[in-house]
Every structure is written in structure tokens, then in C-alpha cells.
């Protein structure tokens, strides 16, 4: 097998894996409530690469996590790679669905042709070769619908008076054909855009849910690593924050529970832990519950 063939095969297999991962996570995504969705405020490809790089290091600590952090949903962490692949696929689908159409290019050319056809039509009407009342019904040069409708009106006007104006107009058959083609393309694009807006909304929701699923699970993994490697304090080397260098917009602080000073008594009182909200002084690294999958 040639190198190019092997590379192509690898790309196809990866694409299939990513699509399969997106399909397998459908139930987990659907279980997320709208209130639980995390704002997408980081670069998704960068987050994907960070998670995929951390997965082998996290997997290497699986036994220690199971033994020392039983409160962590290890099954969810086992799905980290799949969640990352699902997000990669969902992001690709969203970007493809939201690609801008060529409507702007069509509109600009349509405005030029409209002005050209009107100029010749006015001259022909002045000579009494066509009925000027058709020109008074034109809609204007603002907006896709107006321009495309006028192009069709002008095309029909020239076509219906072809025998009367032959040899008396500078407008070419190619320009008339182009005007009608632009009318058809703009009309079709507007209809397609309505469908595209629905497709983009669906793709955006899928991507948002896939992002939330990955982020929530990765945060659980970071909490588990922080607990197991508390003495080494190397969680950011094993599973770096997705917001590193970007400012924190999603709580990833992993502070240890702060011991309360022993109450004065004859018998010493063991230090007490007061779990509060994640990221606050005295916060527990396990405030958030496990992620369903």
C-alpha cells in the first residue's frame, strides 16, 4: 500500500470514527438541559487537541483514580476520547452548514445588469419601441427580492419586444441570459437559505451540547487527577486547563478543602472540612456531580 493510499485510508477511518462517536453520544447530549449548557468561549479545535493529548495521561492513572477517588464517575472519564471526537465532528458539521452563500456576489452583478437594462429600456421607451409603463412597475435596486424580480421583468420586457427592438438596442443576448440566470439563482438561493438557517440552528445546538459534554467530563477528570496527585501538584501538566492563558470563564479551580481550626477543648477536635462552591476558598474539588453518559 502506497503512503498516499495509507494516508487517505487513515483519513476515512478517522472520519468514520468521529461520525460514529457523534452518533453514540446522542443520548448523553439529549440528556443535557438548556440551563446546563456551557458557553463556547474558547477555540474548539484547540480544546479538542488539548483533551486528546491529555487522554493517554489520564488513562494511565485510571487504577489510581478508581482506588483513591471512588466518588468520580470513572465510566464518564472512560468516554473522554469519544466525547472529544464527537465534538470535532459536530464542529465540522456546524462550520459546513454555516458557510456563507454567494448571494452577495449575485446581488452585486444583478444590480449592475439591472442598471444596464433599465438604461437601454428607457431609451427604447423614449423612442416608442416599448411600453414605458413596464418600467414604472420596477421594485428598486435594494434587496435580493427586488433586484431579482426586476431582472426577470426586464428580461421578459426585452424578450416580448424582440422583433421591435432588434438592431436598436445595445443589450446583448448574453446579457439578457445572464440577467435571467441571476434571477433564477437568487430565487433558488433565498429558498435554500431558509432551509440552511434551520440546518445551522440544529448544527449549533448539537455542537453546543457536544462541547458541554466534553468540558464537564474533562473537568471531572481534572478533579480526579488533582485529588490523586495532590502532593505532586501537577494536574496542569497531566490535564491542562482548557482556559489556560485565556482567562477563566468556566470554574476549574481545584483548591483543597480548608480545615477549620480545632475548637478549644480538653480533647482536641479533628480538623473539619467545609465544602463550599467550586473555585471559592475552602471549595471541594468534587462539588459537581458526575456526568451522565
N, C-alpha and C positions, 0 to 999 in steps of 0.2 A: 504493500500500500504506500503510495507516494505521500510526502509530507503535506502537500496541499489537500489531498483527499482525506488524510487523517485529521487535519485541522477543520475541514468542512464537516466531517462526521462528528467531531467533538462539539462544534457549534450547534449542530442539530440536536445532539443528545442533551446539551445544556439547556437549549430552548425547551425541549420536551420536559426536562426535569423541572424547570421553572414553572411551566404551564401546569404540570401535574401538582406541584406544591401549591399553586394558587387554588386549584380545584379542591385539594384536600383540606385547605384551611377555610373553606366556605362556611362551614358550621360555626367555627370559632369566631369568624368575623361577624357573622349574623347575630351572635350572642351578645355583642357589644352594644350597649345603649348609646344613644346620641350624646348624652352627658359625659360619657366616659372617654370620648374621642379626644386624643391629644393633638394640639395644634401642630401643624407641619411647619416648623420654623428652623429647620436645618436642611442641608443639601442631602437628598435621599441617596444618590449614588455613593456619597462619602460615608453615610451611615451604613449602607449595605456593606461596603468594603471593610469598615471598622468591625462590624459584627462578624463577618465571615472570617476575618483574621483572628478574632478572639475565640471563636468556637472551638478549635482544637485545644487551646489552653484551658478553656472551661471544661471541656470533656475530660481532660486529663485529671481534673480534680473531682470528677463525679463521685467516686467512692468516698472521698473525704466529706463532700457535701452531704451525702446520704447519711453518713455516720455522725457528723457533728452539727448539721443544720437540718434536722428532720422536719422542721416547720416549713421548709422551702418545697414548693411543688416541683420535684425533680423531673416529672413527666413533661411539664411545660418547657423546662430548660432543655430537655432532650430534643425538643422541636425547634430550637433556635435556628438551625440552618434552614429548615423548611420554611420558617416564617420569613427569613431573610430572602430566600428565593422567591417566595410569594410576593413580597414587596417589590422586588426587582421586576417581576413580570407585570404586576399591577401598575407600576410607574411607567413601564414601556407602553402599555395599552393606553394609559391616560395621555401620554405625550403624543402618541399617534393619533388619538381621537381629537385632540385639541389643536392639531396643525391648522394654521390659517388657510383659507381657500384663496384662489386667485381672483376673487371678486373685485378687489381694488384695481388690479391691472385691467380687467374687463371694463370696469366703470370709466377709468380714465380714457381708454381708447374709444369707448362708446360716446363720451362727451365730445371728443374731437370729431368723430364721424357725424354726430347729431348736428353740430355747428356747420360742418361742411355741407350736409344735405339741405339744411334749412336755408343756407345762403343761396344755393342753386335753385331751390324750390321757390324762394321769394322772387328771384329774377324771372323764373318761368311764369309765376303768377302775375307779375307786373306786365308781362307780355300777353297775358290772357291765355296761356297754353295749359294751365291747370287752375283748378278752383282754389282760391285763396282761403276759403272757409275751413279747409282741412288744416291749415297752418294755425288758425286761431284756436284749434282744439288741442294743441300740443300741451303737455303737462309741465315741462320745465326740465332744467339740467341739474336738479338737486335730487338725489336719492336713486337707488337702484331701480325701483319700480318705474319711476317717472322716465328715466333715461331709456330703459329697455322698451317701455311702451311707445315712446316717441320714435325710437329707431324702427320699430315694427310699423308704426303709422306711416312714417316717411318711406319706408321700403315699399309698402303697399301703394302709396301715392305714385311713386315713380313707376312701379310695375304696371299699374292700371292705366297710366297715360303714356306708356312706352311709345306707341305709334305716333303720338302728337309731339313728343319731345325728342325723338331720335335725331341726332346730329345737332341738337340745340342746347344740350346740357354737357357740362364738363365732368359730371359724375360718371364714373366707370362702372361696368357690370361687377367688377371685382369688389368695389367699394360697397355696392348695394348688397352683394352676397355677404360681405363681412359684417355689415350692419345687421342683417337678419340673423347671422350666426351668433353675434354678440347678444342679441335679444334672446335667442334660444338658450345660450349658455348661462346668462344671468338668471333667467327664469328657472332653469334646472338647478342652479347653484343655490338660489334662495330656498327652493323646496328641500334641497339636501341639507342646507344649514339648519332648518327646523329639526330634521332628524338628528343631525350632528349634535345639536345642543342637548338633546336627550341622552345621546351616547356619551357625551363629555360628562354630564352630571352623574351618570351611572359609574363611569370610569373613575371619576373623582372620589365618589363615595367608597368604592372598592379600595382605591389606593389609601384613603384616609384610614379605613379600618385595618388594612394590612400594616400600615405604619404604626398604628396604636398597638396592635397585637405584638409586633416585634419589639417596640420600645418598652412596653410593660414587662414582657418576658425577659428582655435583656437587663432591665433594672433589677428583676428578681435574681438573675444570675450574678449581677454585681454585688447585691446584698449578701448572697451566699458566699461569694469569694471573699468579701470583706470580713465576714464572720470567721471563716476557716483560716484566713491569712491575717488575722487581726494583729498578731505580734510582728509579722513581717511588713505590714502596712504597704503592700504592693498591688492593691487592687487595680490601680490605674495602669500598671504595667501588664497585668493579665487581661483585664477587661476595661479598657479606657472609656471614659465618659464620651458619649456621642456629642456632647456640647463642649468638649474641651477646646478652649481658645475662642469660643463663640459667645460666651456668657451663658449662664444657666437659666433656661426657661422652663425646664422640667426638673423636678426635685430629684437630685441624685446624691445629696449629702449623706454620708454614711458615718455619722457620729455615734460613739458608744453611749449606752445609757449612763447617765451621770449618777454616781452613788450619792445618796443622801447621807449627811453626816450622822454618825450614831447618836441616838438620844442619850443624854446624860442619865446614867442609871448605874446601879451597883453591878448589874450584869450587862456586859457590853451588848449592844444591839447590832446585828449584822447590817451591812450597808443595804439600803433599799434602792430599787431601780424604779424610776418613774417614767414609763414610756409616754411620750407625747408625739405631736405631729412630726412627720419625717422632715428632716432638714433643720429643725429647731434645736437649740441646746437641750440636751437630755433626751433627744429623739431616739426611738428604736429603729434599727435598720430593717425591721420586719413589720412596719405599720401597715403596709398594703397587703391585702390578701393575695393568694395565688391566682394565677391567670388560668381561666378555663381553656381547654383546648379540645 
